[in-house]
Every structure is written in structure tokens, then in C-alpha cells.
Amino acid sequence: MAERLRLFVALDPPAEIASALERTLAKARSFAPDEKWSRPDSLHLTLSFLGHLPAETLDPIRAALEAASAESEPFSLRLRGAGFFGRGTRARVLWLGAEGGRALLSLQTTIVRELAVVGHREDRPFRPHLTLARSRDPSGSRLLAEAGRALASVDLGSFLVQEFVLYRSELGPDGSHYTPLATFPLRAR
């Protein structure tokens, strides 16, 4: 049986805002310590989730992402605000907002368009965010929703996005582990 890889494309926050991210996670975790929290070193903004694909598709995917990077230029991204996905007062996912304006939307659209050439179809609407935590209860958590409300005004500032990354995700008993497979600099001028 051919090896299958669980793949996604993402932006990583730079090291210079790592301590602010850790403080934000610690504050949020104090509201709901028993939920599934992201590790600070694994926080990212997903641009496209490709799912489980045969390993032989890796080269065409890399070529598509290379084409997307050639069309895209660096831009400013701001990490600000928190909220949650869920119903009513129950959060299934607690997130930190990411604002990149037209440049972020253009990058994501270009990546999706280029990946469509190799047969990938993006089914979910793009909602730029970094996932901070997931509820252990499939119906959601009131405590995570409280954390989202408490962090609604958080502002970690802006940074220059100069590249995106193709990752392999491996699920394990202690959560997902991400391995970078290729980095693509934004180079359109």
C-alpha cells in the first residue's frame, strides 16, 4: 500500500512574537485548563488543508506552491482579537484572529487556485485564525467561550509575512506533530 501523507499549507508566526503568544495561551488556559490546548511552537495560520494524499503527489504539490509563491509578495499580518467557533455559549474551537487584508486573501486564493491544477479542491471557507484550543466535548465548552470573550481585545501586533510552509501532520496520542516539508518565499515584485 502506498504511503499517504496528511498535508497542509500554513503561515508561521515569527519567533519575535513567541513570548506574547505563550502569555496569551497561558491566560486563555487559565479559563479552561482541561481542554485540548495547542502547543505554542505549533501555532500556525492554515491557508489550505490538503488532507491525506499519496506520497507521489508531493512533487506536483510543491510545483503548484512554487508557482503560488512566485505570484505573491510579502505583506503585514496582525494577530488581534480572539473568539470561538461553536453554537451559542459553547465553543468547539478557541482562536486568535489574524488580519492581513487583501494581501492575505490574495495569497490564500492563489494557493487554492494553483493546488486545483493538481486536483485539490478547497471545501471550507477561509477564516484566518490560529487555533488556540479545542473542546474535549463535541458539543463545545462554556469555559472556552469565556476565554474567547476575555481575550476579545488582545492585540499581539503585526509582523511581515515573507514565506509560507508545506507541512506534514502526524497524529499522535499527545496531539498533532508538524514537520515542515518545504518553505516557499513570497517573491513577486
Secondary structure, DSSP 8 states (H G I E B T S, - for coil): ---EEEEEEEE---GGGHHHHHHHHHHHHTT-TTSEE--GGG--EEEEEEEEEEGGGHHHHHHHHHHHHHH---EEEEEEEEEEEEETTEEEEEEEEEE-HHHHHHHHHHHHHHHHHTT----S----EEEEEE-SSTT-BHHHHHHHHHTTT-EEEEEEE-EEEEEEEEEETTEEEEEEEEEEE----
